[in-house]
């Protein structure tokens, strides 16, 4: 049985073709007047509190509308935030370490890809891979983007809770998508991004404190990524991840739906229905592959991607 024990307290991955768990202890708490857990801020980061934090006293509905209008304040998971803070306080290989952490968090990845695909930068081709986007933006800008996203968590003590299932499901689906893409002749980087962001509509709704985040989240996620100028293939994979398998026409669309099934089989499930792993392999033209072999590759990918969170490199 694969057991990766964390040297970072409270983080572990356990698997071996069975349930995969990433158990995370939040950042060290600081005092909070309303009983909500808050987080320590490193001395070398002093960002401006976001608009949502400044409107903390507003009614919940109005505050949710403000976040939706801004449509950039996606929740960062506390585990990712914790590692970002540690990296930004260190002086060694900040760029590489930070990119690896960004790969574990939908909100951080979306922020970097949004910046890399901004019309203001004038790139002729849209970027789908987080690593390429980080290289194009440069270490300084990526650092600033990560610090800004983490600041949302630090300053907004009224931020809603991150759904227990969403983070691990997104990472595991991303890893599964990358594994399946390599076997299907697809871009592993684009597939990883599509898997990581396929539930971004749900995350957006939760960030806006919607009481019904499941409603129309695939379409709203696609609209958000389209607004941020991400590649059409990634937008489509997000928009159509609940479409009937027989109706899927894009290879990347099928890869994400199949990856969702493998994530569920490994215990990183979501509230949504999924295919069986046999059906998933048939969907991507890998009917001869053994699910147990694919699961092993996904677990290896997951252990590698989350190495900074677990302290195992």
Order of alpha helices (4+ residues) and beta strands (2+ residues): beta-beta-beta-alpha-alpha-alpha-alpha-alpha-alpha-alpha-alpha-alpha-alpha-alpha-alpha-alpha-alpha-alpha-alpha
